[in-house]
Amino acid sequence: MVQEKKMVVQVSDWLRVYDDGSVDRTWAGPPEFTFLLQPVRSHESFIDGVATKDVIIDKTSGHRVRIYLPERKSEDVDGTKLPVILHFHGGGFCFCEADWHMYYYIYSKIAREANAIVVSVYLSRQAPEHRLPAQIDDGYEALLWLRSVAQADFYEPWLNDHADLNRIFLIGDSSGGNIVHEVAARAGYADLGQFKLSGGILIQPGFVRETRSKSELEQPQTSFFNVDMADKLFSLSLPVGSTKDHPITCPMGSLAPPLEGLILPPILVFIGGNDVFQDTEMEYYEAMKRANQDVQLLTIPGVGHAFYLGADMDPRTAVPTESLVSGIIEFVKKH
C-alpha cells in the first residue's frame, strides 16, 4: 500500500511542501487572480508596441531569459541604441515565473514607455529545492551573458542590433530587489573590464531583520501577501540554519559586508507607503547614504507590497503604478 504524502509547510495560497520533498506551486487562492499567474506566450511580432522572445543563455542548464523589444517610432529611428534593463522577478525566491501575465504587463509597459530593452530572467532554480544563493548565481549568470553579447562572444540579434550594452540597469521587485543588490555587489568585486553597470533599481526589496519591524506589525496584511507568508518563504529559501539577519535578506546588518566597501552603481529604491517592509527598506536606504553610496529614494504613498503587479485589473493602483514607471524612466534617462 502506497502511503499518502503529507503536507509539512503551506505558504498562504502560493505553495505547499510535502514530506517527500515535493513542492506544489499551483495557485489555490481566489480564481479571479488566476489569470495573473498564467504564462503569456512570446511573440516576435509587435503587439501593443512590444515584441518578445525567449532565449536560452546556457544550453547545459537550460537557463533562459525573456527579451522585451519596444517598437521604434519612425521619428525615433536615428541609429541611437536602447538601454538594457535586466529584470529579476520576486516570489520570495520560491515561486513566480518571468512569463506570468503580471510580469508581462508591467515589463512590456516599462519597455514601451522607457524606450528600453527589458531582459527578464527565468529564475528557474527555486527554493526549497534550490536554496540561496542559487537565485543570486542565476541572476549573475544572466549579467555575464549580457557581457558575452557585448564582447561578441554570443550573438543575439535583438541585442546586438538594438541595444546599447554600455548602459545596463538591474531591476528587481520584492526578493528580486535583494538579487539586484547582491548581483551589483558581486559585479563590483569582479573584474568585468570595460563592462560596467549604469544603475540598480530596487522595487520594494525584501529586506528584513529577525526582529519584527514596526511596519511589519502595523501595516495591513492580505492573503496575497503577509508577514507569516514572508517568514515561511525566507525559512524555505535561506541556507539551512540561517536567520533573517542573513546578508541576502539584511544587507544593512552586522552579518553583511560593510556597505562602505562595496563598489555599487547608482541605486534607486522604491518604497510603498503601506508596505510591511517599509521600515527595513528605509533602514537600507539610510545605511546606503551613510556609506556614501549614490542612492536615491522614491516613496509612493498609500500602496502595499507588489501593488503594481495587478495594475491592469485594479484601477486603484493605476496612478501609483504610473508614478513607479515614471520614476524608472527618469532614473534611466539620468544615468
Secondary structure, DSSP 8 states (H G I E B T S, - for coil): ------EEEEETTTEEEETTS-EE----S-GGGGGGGSB----SS-BTTEEEEEEEEETTTTEEEEEEEE---GGG-SS--EEEEEEE--STTTS--TTBHHHHHHHHHHHHHHT-EEEEE---S-TTTS-TTHHHHHHHHHHHHHHHHHTTSS--HHHHHHEEEEEEEEEEETHHHHHHHHHHHHHHHS--TT--EEEEEEES-----SS--HHHHHS---SSS-HHHHHHHHHHHS-TT--TTSTTT-TTSTTS--GGG-----EEEEEETT-TTHHHHHHHHHHHHHTT--EEEEEETT--TTGGGGTTT-GGGHHHHHHHHHHHHHHHHH-
